[in-house]
Amino acid sequence: MLYEIYSDNRGITSTTNQSMQLPVDECEEWIWDTLDCTKDCGFEYIKDGNKEFLIFNTNDFFADAKALEKIRKTTGMELVQMSTHNGYTQLWFGRYMLQKDIKFRKI
């Protein structure tokens, strides 16, 4: 079943399925599982206005388009930035947070 989401303060309309965003702690678990990072890894969580980011630091990341697509579909978070320095890779995953004033209309 599809719902149309209206956000009064952003003026953005988007369509999503009935499931809502995963809580950020579940997103973190899904991303770790998908990245398959086993050693010397860490992450940070940052909120900025209506956006939230999970920043992962790893030393054994290999770019895998299928894994990134799985993360996007499962968590709603997209890879927005990637940088490498001294053998460590920093991956920024981000998404818009759902607002309290979102209204749902069945379509």
Phi and psi in degrees as a GROMACS rama.xvg file:
@    title "Ramachandran Plot"
@    xaxis  label "Phi"
@    yaxis  label "Psi"
@TYPE xy
-102.153  147.618  LEU-2
-126.977  146.77  TYR-3
-101.165  131.4  GLU-4
-106.282  131.178  ILE-5
-117.998  130.656  TYR-6
-115.095  112.415  SER-7
-61.2032  -38.8463  ASP-8
-81.621  -17.3987  ASN-9
-107.653  -19.51  ARG-10
69.1765  25.1665  GLY-11
-106.939  136.272  ILE-12
-117.17  130.453  THR-13
-141.239  161.127  SER-14
-113.328  137.417  THR-15
-142.635  168.438  THR-16
-82.8075  177.459  ASN-17
-63.6744  -27.5775  GLN-18
-70.0112  145.819  SER-19
-98.5655  -178.071  MET-20
-64.1395  141.318  GLN-21
-68.3972  146.228  LEU-22
-60.2711  151.766  PRO-23
-62.0964  -31.4587  VAL-24
-67.4089  -33.7647  ASP-25
-71.5621  -35.731  GLU-26
-60.7901  -43.8354  CYS-27
-58.5934  -44.7398  GLU-28
-63.5058  -44.5649  GLU-29
-61.2968  -42.6319  TRP-30
-67.2454  -45.1316  ILE-31
-57.4899  -44.8728  TRP-32
-61.6159  -41.9783  ASP-33
-71.784  -38.792  THR-34
-70.847  -24.0901  LEU-35
56.6844  43.1162  ASP-36
-88.1046  129.211  CYS-37
-115.91  -18.4957  THR-38
-144.78  149.993  LYS-39
52.1157  48.9049  ASP-40
-124.089  157.172  CYS-41
-158.63  172.045  GLY-42
-149.678  162.806  PHE-43
-133.43  154.884  GLU-44
-120.122  131.095  TYR-45
-132.986  135.383  ILE-46
-110.517  138.391  LYS-47
-141.326  99.741  ASP-48
63.7322  -120.178  GLY-49
-100.176  18.2648  ASN-50
-117.997  149.628  LYS-51
-133.395  147.729  GLU-52
-132.374  141.258  PHE-53
-112.134  124.815  LEU-54
-112.973  117.639  ILE-55
-107.144  133.716  PHE-56
-112.942  125.534  ASN-57
-145.738  155.701  THR-58
-112.34  4.94112  ASN-59
-134.478  43.9728  ASP-60
-93.1811  134.033  PHE-61
-122.594  127.027  PHE-62
-60.0981  127.636  ALA-63
-140.175  106.204  ASP-64
-59.209  -38.187  ALA-65
-65.3268  -39.5552  LYS-66
-65.6283  -42.1857  ALA-67
-64.5042  -37.4437  LEU-68
-66.985  -39.4442  GLU-69
-61.6376  -42.7262  LYS-70
-61.4574  -45.8423  ILE-71
-60.9385  -46.0609  ARG-72
-68.9279  -36.033  LYS-73
-79.5581  -43.3945  THR-74
-104.932  -18.2879  THR-75
80.2519  3.41383  GLY-76
-99.2582  134.243  MET-77
-111.065  148.875  GLU-78
-68.5527  116.466  LEU-79
-108.306  -17.7277  VAL-80
-159.213  144.882  GLN-81
-142.851  133.169  MET-82
-140.709  153.308  SER-83
-129.409  136.247  THR-84
-151.397  126.901  HIS-85
51.6115  41.2238  ASN-86
83.3252  -2.46151  GLY-87
-105.66  141.672  TYR-88
-112.325  134.375  THR-89
-112.192  122.811  GLN-90
-114.654  123.096  LEU-91
-102.959  117.029  TRP-92
-107.557  134.379  PHE-93
-140.241  160.593  GLY-94
-159.433  161.049  ARG-95
-78.4864  139.379  TYR-96
-82.2751  147.73  MET-97
-72.3704  137.758  LEU-98
-91.4991  153.459  GLN-99
-63.8576  -28.4431  LYS-100
-94.353  22.3844  ASP-101
-73.413  135.899  ILE-102
-110.676  143.353  LYS-103
-110.538  140.675  PHE-104
-135.972  121.818  ARG-105
-67.6901  132.169  LYS-106
